[in-house]
Amino acid sequence: MAFKILSIYEAAAPSGQMGRRFFVVVFLAATGESSLFFMFSKIPSNFWSTAASNSMTFYGDDNNLVIEGDKQ
């Protein structure tokens, strides 16, 4: 299934995960359904803004996401 980024939020992790951040990424599926993913900050913060601004498409399911950028 194909997903586009709908919105991105950045938050601090709970106190037990001191110093860690995570991203809440809301994806919009081609079917019109939205999905919520929690991504810890192992992924660089500028990745999500780049992905959104380049209209990258994400393919996958609950276990895997594969990113396919614009191939122009």
C-alpha positions as CSV (number, residue, x, y, z in Angstrom):
1,M,0.0,0.0,0.0
2,A,1.3,3.5,-0.8
3,F,1.4,6.2,1.9
4,K,2.1,10.0,1.8
5,I,3.1,12.0,4.8
6,L,0.1,13.9,6.2
7,S,1.7,15.5,9.2
8,I,4.8,15.2,11.4
9,Y,5.1,15.9,15.2
10,E,8.3,15.9,17.3
11,A,8.1,15.1,21.0
12,A,10.3,14.2,23.9
13,A,10.3,10.6,25.0
14,P,9.0,9.6,28.4
15,S,11.3,10.3,31.4
16,G,12.6,6.7,31.4
17,Q,14.1,7.3,27.9
18,M,16.1,10.3,29.1
19,G,17.4,12.5,26.3
20,R,15.6,10.6,23.5
21,R,13.2,12.2,21.1
22,F,10.7,10.6,18.8
23,F,8.6,11.6,15.8
24,V,4.9,10.9,15.4
25,V,4.4,10.6,11.7
26,V,0.9,10.5,10.3
27,F,0.7,8.8,6.9
28,L,-2.2,9.1,4.5
29,A,-2.9,5.9,2.5
30,A,-4.0,5.9,-1.1
31,T,-7.3,4.5,0.2
32,G,-7.9,7.7,2.2
33,E,-7.2,6.0,5.5
34,S,-4.6,7.6,7.8
35,S,-2.0,5.6,9.8
36,L,0.1,6.7,12.8
37,F,3.7,5.6,13.3
38,F,6.0,6.4,16.2
39,M,9.6,6.8,15.1
40,F,12.5,7.2,17.5
41,S,15.2,9.7,16.7
42,K,17.6,7.2,15.2
43,I,16.3,8.7,12.0
44,P,17.7,12.2,11.5
45,S,15.2,15.0,12.2
46,N,15.7,16.6,8.8
47,F,14.7,13.4,7.1
48,W,11.0,13.9,7.8
49,S,10.9,17.5,6.6
50,T,12.9,16.5,3.5
51,A,10.5,13.5,2.9
52,A,7.5,15.7,3.2
53,S,8.8,18.5,1.0
54,N,9.8,16.1,-1.7
55,S,6.5,14.3,-1.6
56,M,8.2,11.0,-1.0
57,T,5.9,7.9,-1.2
58,F,6.2,5.2,1.5
59,Y,5.2,1.6,0.7
60,G,4.7,-1.1,3.2
61,D,2.7,-2.4,6.0
62,D,2.9,-2.3,9.8
63,N,6.3,-4.0,9.9
64,N,8.1,-2.4,7.0
65,L,8.3,0.9,5.2
66,V,10.1,1.4,2.0
67,I,10.7,5.0,0.8
68,E,10.5,5.9,-2.8
69,G,11.3,9.5,-3.8
70,D,10.3,11.4,-6.8
71,K,12.3,10.0,-9.7
72,Q,12.4,13.1,-11.9
